């Protein structure tokens, strides 16, 4: 059985509904972006939203993707760093409950949190206190971590640590793994473009980018960006929200339609899209089917708050996948 290892920032999501964009402006948070914040600013944001209801769940981009894959029955592992605190234990317990093999190292700081500010248009903006997550270093990762795995899925949010990413992808490649990378956020791409292009050309087999990230990376609109990215890796995916996505492998190009969904929260949509696509890929399904499964799962997660779906919804998703793959 194919197994997939995730590498990312181990974070706990604090999902908070806000009335409008004014709070984003107050704290200088560009709408739809991921902005790293320190502990002081994170506490100020939480103080400003203390009257709001919020939900708590394990999160982080690569973790969300791995969670989705595990729910689909793929053998998975995950590497990250947490703190000695209740949020860290919540993160570990959620992974174990999904039958993910967690390699969770302990840092000095508290477990990282992603304050997810959700506006009425269902757009999410992250104010992320990385905490212990940012302490993950190249020295924490060795070849034994890749033993038994066939793919490494890595999130672009780690891109600020060039040494960590370079070390991880080079070692994974040396161990025979294929590498999947999600670009994660347009502002992270903007500030690390040259480094990302170099990594894609040298190591990455599959890349996921949304419309904004693809434009930041290439300066082009979705379809031309798809072709540009495909020059750097084997499979390129450019997501265009409710309009669907474009996928290219070699000379094969497919357009995937979005599914009808009752939009509540876009948190995790791209992460779970990657879950569906990788599930199809490791099961040797046609590219069109891989994309349709990805679209199905991405479309489902926007109908719930947060990036984690309940068992009932997953059972319906798996039933639909069985229908799609038996045609």
N, C-alpha and C positions, 0 to 999 in steps of 0.2 A: 504494500500500500504506500502511495506517495505521501510524504509528510512535509509540512511547511512550518518553518520557524519565523517568528516575528521579532523585530528589533525596534524599539521605540521608546518614547517618553512614557513612563508609567505614571498616569495621571488619574485623578478622580474628578469627574465632571460635577460641577455645581450649576445646575440649569435653572436660570432665573428669567421669568417673563417680565419684560419692561414695557411701559405704555407707548413710548416713542423713542426718537433718536437723541433726545436732549442729553441723556446720561452719557451716551457714547461721546458726544461732543464735549461734555464737561471733563471727561477723563482722557480725551484725545485718542479715541479708539476708532480707527477707520472702519466703517461698516463692512462686515463680511470678512474681516482680516483676522489674523492671529497675532496679538501683540504681547511679547514677553513683559511681565511686570515683576517688580520686587515684592517682598512680603508686605512692605508698608503700603504700597499702592493697592495691592490685593485686599488688604484689610480695610482701606478707605472705600473701595468699591463695595465690599460686603456690608460695610456700615451704611452706605448710601442706599442699599437695597434690602436692609434688614426687615422692612415691613412686607416684602414680597415673599410669596411662597417659592420654595425651590426644591428641586429633586437632586438626589445624590446617587451616582452610579460610577462604576469603574469606567475609565475612558482612555483617551490617547488613540491617535489614528491607527497605528499598526495593531494595537491591542483590539480595537473595534473590528478590524479586518480578520484577525485571528479568531475572535469570538464568533464571527459569522461563519467562518470555515469550520470551526469545531461544531457549531450547531448543524451544519450540513453533513457531519460525519467524517470530516478529514482529520487525520492525526496531526496535532499541532503542538508547538512549544512557543515560549515567549521569553525574551531577555529584557530586563529593565531594572531600574533601581528605585527603591521606596524608602520611606523613613520608618523609624520604630514608633508607630502611632496607629490609632484606630483606622485612619484612611488607608494606610498601608496594608493592614490586615484585611480590610474590606476588599481591596484590590486582589490580594492573594486568594481570598475565599471565593470571589466571583470566578476567577480563572479555574480554580480546582473544580468548582461546581459544573463548569462547562467541559470538564475533562481535558483542559489544556495543561501541559506540563510547564509550570512556571519556574524560570531561573531568575528569582528576584533577589538582588543583592541589596544590602542596606547601606544607606548613605548617612551623612551627618545631619543634614537638614530634614525638615518635615517632608512627608509625601507631597509631591506636586499636585496642584489643583488647576483645573481649567474652568474659570468662571465663564459660563456660557450665557451671554446676554441675548435673549430671544425677543425680537421685535414683532409687532403684530403681522408683518408681512412674511413671517416664518424665517427670516434671515437670521443667522447666528453670527455673533462676534465674540471672539475669545480673548479674554484677558488672562493670560496663562502665567501662573507662578510655578516655575519648573521645580523648585525645591530640590529634593534628592535626585530627581530624574536627570538633572543636568550634570550630576556628579559621575554618571556613567562614562567610563573612559576606555580607550583602546586597551589598556592594561587589564581590564576586567574580562576581556573576551579572548578565548583561546580555541584551538581546533576541536577540543572535545565537545564544545557547545554545538558544533555543526554535525557531529556524528549521528547518523541515522536519518538525517533530513535531506530532502531533494531540492527544496526551494528556500530562499531567504527573502522575506518581505520586509522592506525597510521604509520608514516614513521620512518624508522630506523635512519634517520639523527638526530632525537631528542635524540638519545641514550646517548649523552654526558651529558644530564641532567637526571640522574638516578631517582631523586626524582620526577620530572615531570612525567616521563613515569609510574613509579610505582603507583603514585597517580591516574593518569588518567585511567589506565587499571583496577585498583582495584575498582575505583568508577563506571566505566562503567559496570564491571562485576556485581557489587552489584545492579545496575539499570537494569540488565537483558539483556544487550547487548552482542552480539557475537563480538569477537575482531579479526580483520585482521591486520597483520603487514607485511610491506615490509622491507627487510633487508637494502636496499638502497645503500650501498657501502662496498666493501670488506675491505677497511682500517678502516672503522668504526667498522665492525665486529671484525677485528683483535684486536682492542684495548679495546673491551667491551664483549669478548666472554662469560665469566662466567656469567656476568649480563644478557646477552641476553638469554642464556640457561635457567636461572632461571625464567625469565619472560615468556618464551615460555611454560615451564612446568606448571607454575601456572595459566596463564591467557589467552594465545593466542589460538584461534581456527583455524586460517588460517594463514599460513606463505608463503611469496613469497621470493625466493632467486634466483639470477642468479648463473651461474657455479662458478664464483670466490668467491662469498659470501658464497655459500654452502660449498666450500672447506675450506674457512677461519673458518667457524663455526664447521665443522666436521672433516676436514683433509682428506676428501674422494672425489672421483670423483662423477659425477652427480647422477647416479642411486643408489649407496650405500649411498650417502648423503641424498637422498630422503627418504630412509628407516630409516636412523638415525633420521632425523628431524620429521618423522611421529610418533616417539616414544614420542615426546614432545607435539604434537598438533593434532587436528582432521584431518586437511587437509594440506598436504605439497605440495609445487610447486617448482620445480627446472627448471629454464629456461636455455636453451643452445643455445641462439642466433638463427641464421638462421636454425639450426638443429631442432628447436622446443622446446619441454619441456616435463618434466615428472610430473605427478600428482598422488598423492596417498591419498585415504580416506579409513581408515580401511584396509581391505584386497584387495580393488579394486585399481589397478594400471593401468593408461592409458598413452600411449605415443602420444604426439601431434606433428604433423608435422608442420614445418614452412611454410609460404606461400612465393611465388615468389614476390620479391619487388625490386624496383629500389632504392637502398640505397643512401640517401642524408645525413641523420643525425640521429644518434641513440638516441638523447635526447628524453626522455619520453617513449621510447619503453616499458620498464618494467612497468612504471606507467600506461600506457594505456592497457597493457596486464592485469593488475590487474582490470582495469575498466571492461573489457570484461568478465573476469572470475567471478567477483562479480555479474555482471548483470545476467549471466546465473544461478549462484547459488541462488540468491534471487528469481528467477523465477522458481525454482525447476526443472531446466533442467538437463539431464544426465551429468555426469562428463565429458564425451567425448565432448559433445556439448559445455559445459562451456569452455573447453580448446580450442576448435576450434574457438569460438567467440573471446576468448582472443588473439589467434594467428592472427586472421583476423585484429583486431584493432591494435595490436602491429606492424603488418606488414605494415599497412597503414601509421602509424605515422612516420615511418622511411623514407617515401617518401616525407616528407615535412621538412622544417627547423623549429626547435622548437617542443614543445610538444602540441601545440594547432592546431587543424585542422578546416578548414572552413566548412560552412554549406553544401556545395555541396558534399564534400567528406563524411560527416556524413550521408547524405541522401542515398548515394550509400551503405555505410556500413549497415545502417538499413534495406535497401532493401535486401541485401545479408543475413542478420540475419533472416529476415522473411522467406526467402527461406530455410535456414538451419533448422529452427524450424518447418517448415510445412511438412518436408519429412517424 
